[in-house]
Amino acid sequence: MDQGKTYVSVDDEGVRRVAGTRISLDSVVIGFQQGHSPEEIQRNFPALSLEQVYGTIAFYLAHRDEVEGYLRQQREGWDSARAESERTLNPAVERLRKLRQDKAGTGR
């Protein structure tokens, strides 16, 4: 690996991504944490080169505390968005749920 290469970048929304791609740092790191080899991760994300996967993992290992904090913030943000979404259901979703309940109640 070229020591001068950057393997992780931050986009305009503050999301960390594999540099030059739309693939999130989260995707690679979580795969690595789940025990996937770099080759498996690369197969799951064919837009990445094996070098990019290894570089991203090396970044994670060199900045573990920082990345773990970032991943925690990401999870909290997703959890908050999910909870808000559940509190304020889209009217179309509510209608679909009601239709499903009505259909189940009539035995069809």
N, C-alpha and C positions, 0 to 999 in steps of 0.2 A: 504494500500500500504506500502510496505517495504521502509523505508526512504533511505536505501542503494542501492536500485535498480536504474539502469540506463535505461531510457525508450527511449532515443534518442541518436543516435551515428552518426558519420561522416564517410562516406566510403572513399576509396582511391581517388575518384574524387572530394571530398569535398561536396558531396551530403548528406544532413541530412536525416536519415532514422529512422524508428522505430527500436530500437536496436534488433539485431538478425534476421532482416527481410530485404527484398528488397523493402518494402513499404516506400515511401517517407513521410517525415514529412509534406510536402505540402498537400498530399492527405488527411491526417487526419485533419489538421488545416483548410483547405479550406472547408471540409465538416462541421466542427464545425462552421465556420464563416457563412456558408449558413443556419445554424439553424438546422442541423441534430443532433439528439441525439447520445450519445456514442453508444447506442444499434444499431441505424441505420448505423452508420459508421462501426461498427463491422460486421453487416450483409453484407455491401458492400465489406468488406475486411475480408473474413472468415479465412485467415491465421493469423489474429490478435486475441488475447484474449481480452475480455472486459477490463481486467486489463491493457493491453498494450494501449488500446485506452484512458482510463481514465488517465493513466500515461503520455501519449503524450500530452493530453489536459492540464494536470497540468503543464507540462514542458512549454508549450506555454504560459499559463497564468502567470507563474512565470518569464518568459523571453520574454514578449510580444514585447518590442522594438527591441530586438536582432532578434527575429524570423520574425518580420515584415520587418526589413531590409534585412534579408536573402531572404524572399519571393519576395521582390522587386527586388533584384539582380537576382533571378531565372527568374522572368518574363522578365526582361530586356535581359537576356541571350537568352531566348526562342524567344523573339521578334526580336533580332538581327539575330539569326540563321534562323528564318523564312524569314526575309527580304533578307538575303544573298541567301537562297535557291531560292527565287523568282527571284533574279537577275541572278542567274546562273542555269538555268533549265537543268536538265538531258536531253541529246539528245533523250532518249527513251520517256520521257514525252512530249517533243516537237513534236515527230512523232505522238504520240497518239492524241495530241490536233489537229494536222493538219488533221489526218484521220477523227476525229470527225467533224471538220469544213467542210471537203470535203463531208462527208456523209450528213451533215445537208444541205449543199448547193445543193445537187442533189435531195433532197426531199425523200430519202429512209428512 
